[in-house]
Amino acid sequence: MFISIDEKAARWFTKEFECNKPFSIRMFPRYAGFGQQHKGYSLAFSAETPEDIGFTKEINGITFYIEGNDVWFFENTETYLSVNDLIDELQVAFKEEIATAIN
């Protein structure tokens, strides 16, 4: 599991969620949409307090986290959050992790 959240994406969350730092953003799979990584699921976000953290990453006073029961959605995947400057919207990209063999 690898998750990249760039500086512009962190600022986007601050603006969209209108929260004072520090705050937490939960990343979770939502059963809806045309998910790139898992058919029928899309990535969703909510501002809430963690209960059972499976992954966490802090950027500029924002704690991005995944609950333990949602980790399956991100396993063997690289997830990239950035901002599309043309439309000033968050964009999410997934890339399957390539396992490297150790000899």
N, C-alpha and C positions, 0 to 999 in steps of 0.2 A: 504494500500500500504506500503510495506517495501522493501527497496533496500539496499543490503549489497555489498560493494566493498572493497575487501581486499587490503592490501599494495602491494602485488605482481601484482595485476590487475592494480592498479594505475601506477606502474612502467612500465607495459606492454604498457599502453596507451602512456606514455611519449616516449618510444622507437618507437612504431609503427607510431605515428603521427608526430614524430620529431619536436615537438613544444617546445618553451621555456616557462617555467612557468612564470606567471600564464596563463592558457588557459582554454577553455570550451569545453566539449564534450557533444554533444546532443545525447540522447538515444531515439530511435523512432522505431515504427513498420514499417516494409517494407513488402509490398505484394509480397512475394516470399518465397519459401522454405517449410519446413515441420514443422512449428512452434509447439513447445511443448504446449504452453499455448493457442494460438489461431490458429486454422487450417488455413494454407495458409499464415500466417504471421511469420516473423522472426524478431529478435531484430537487429537493425542496429545502427551504430555510425558514427558521423561526427564531425569534429572540426569546430565549427561555433559559432557566437555570439547569445545569447538568444534574443528572441523577446517578447514572452508571456509565462513566466515561470509558469509551473504548479507544479513543484517539483524541488528542488535543493539540492545537497549534495557536500560539498567540502572536498577533500582529498589531502593532500600534494601539494597544489597549483593548483590542477585541480578541476574545477567546473563541476560536472556531472549534467545535467539537462534534464527535460522533458518539452516540450512545452505543454501549456494548452490543445490543441486539441488532444494530444497523450496520455493523462492521462488514457483514457479508457483501453488501452492495459495493464496497470499495476495495475488497480483497483482489489481489493480482491486477490492480488497475492504477494507473497514474491519472490523477484528476487535476485539472488546471482551471483556476478561476481568474478571469481577467475582465477588462472592460472593452467593449467595442466602441472606439472613439467616435465613429460616424453617427451612432444612434444613442450614445451615452447609456448603454445598457450592459448588464452583466452577461458574460458569455462563459459557458462551461464546455470544456473539451475533455474527452477521455482517451486514454491510450493504454492498451494492454501491456502489462509489464512483461518483459522478456527475461525468462530465467536463464542465468548463466551457469554453465556446468563447471564444477571445480574438479580438476584432475589430481 
